[in-house]
Amino acid sequence: MALRINDIVPDFKAETDQGPIQFHDWIGSGWAILFSHPKDFTPVCTTEFGAVAKLSAEWAKRGTKVIGVSVDSAESHKKWKGDIEKFAGAPAGFPIIADEGLAVSKAFDMLPAEAYLPDGRTPNDTATVRSVFIIGPDKKLKLSMTYPMSVGRNFAEVLRALDALQLTYNVPLATPANWDLGQDVIVALSLNDEQAREKYGSIDVKLPYLRTAKAPPK
């Protein structure tokens, strides 16, 4: 069964280039992002992991841990990080899971159940392992996205989505299309106009069911 929004994400033990982890313990009490790629030493993935490395201060500012995963070995990850850092001009301080047995990829429904690693495999053998999972402090999946082999992920969008998730976490707010940090937000329909004004101050009633307010501080 596919992993759905608000499912508790799988817990697992795994080796990484920084040593063994227990996933839920590694997440701790904050936010986490698991992002995957088909194979080390490939061009698009190197640019993507470089983008993640360059955003290290932004992840930290948001109390969010990031962790990569691929079906290559921990030793391969260590060697590949040299290329990532050379390309990005920034240290890749995040761990990368060595999912050589496909256990994590299958637990997160990134590969068919019958998938296996053939000898001399190519990136196409693990093509669907190109996903992003944003996980909340409650260990539940908050957002997921999967990309094809030919399209590099936009980590500015991942950061924007993380901001929206953190701002609306357990509060009666939502974000409109194309929202960016600092812009107005949508008041949930669970509040009437009086309750909305009491909670968020002035509201802009654009339609009876579409009311906006200034975003509260994170």
SULDA-V807142 format. One record per residue. PHI is phi in whole degrees, -180 to 180 (999 if undefined). Layout:
# SULDA-V807142
PHI ; PHI
This chain:
# SULDA-V807142
999 ; -67 ; -77 ; -111 ; -55 ; 76 ; -72 ; -70 ; -71 ; -59 ; -99 ; -160 ; -98 ; -156 ; -89 ; -131 ; -68 ; -110 ; 110 ; -74 ; -135 ; -108 ; -57 ; -63 ; -66 ; -63 ; -61 ; 72 ; -107 ; -113 ; -91 ; -147 ; -129 ; -104 ; -130 ; -121 ; -150 ; -73 ; -167 ; -67 ; 57 ; -122 ; -67 ; -63 ; -63 ; -64 ; -68 ; -68 ; -68 ; -64 ; -63 ; -63 ; -61 ; -69 ; -96 ; -56 ; -67 ; -70 ; -62 ; -63 ; -59 ; -99 ; 60 ; -121 ; -91 ; -121 ; -147 ; -92 ; -152 ; -150 ; -91 ; -92 ; -81 ; -63 ; -65 ; -62 ; -59 ; -60 ; -69 ; -64 ; -59 ; -61 ; -68 ; -59 ; -69 ; -65 ; -69 ; -81 ; 69 ; -150 ; -70 ; -98 ; -80 ; -80 ; -78 ; -126 ; -73 ; -95 ; -97 ; -66 ; -95 ; 69 ; -63 ; -70 ; -59 ; -77 ; -62 ; -96 ; 59 ; -95 ; -138 ; -59 ; -58 ; -87 ; -64 ; -147 ; -104 ; -73 ; -63 ; 64 ; -62 ; -116 ; -55 ; -63 ; -68 ; -128 ; -62 ; -80 ; -82 ; -150 ; -128 ; -130 ; -128 ; -101 ; -120 ; -85 ; -61 ; -85 ; 68 ; -100 ; -70 ; -104 ; -162 ; -142 ; -151 ; -131 ; -117 ; -78 ; -60 ; -88 ; -121 ; -70 ; -73 ; -99 ; -78 ; -66 ; -70 ; -60 ; -65 ; -62 ; -64 ; -62 ; -59 ; -65 ; -64 ; -68 ; -67 ; -100 ; -66 ; 61 ; -130 ; -80 ; -136 ; -143 ; -115 ; -79 ; -58 ; 63 ; -63 ; -129 ; -54 ; 101 ; -82 ; -63 ; -120 ; -97 ; -83 ; -65 ; -71 ; -71 ; -106 ; -80 ; -60 ; -64 ; -64 ; -64 ; -68 ; -63 ; -86 ; -121 ; 82 ; -64 ; -124 ; -109 ; -89 ; -81 ; -146 ; -53 ; -109 ; -132 ; -125 ; -116 ; -148 ; -64 ; -68 ; -71 ; -64 ; -71
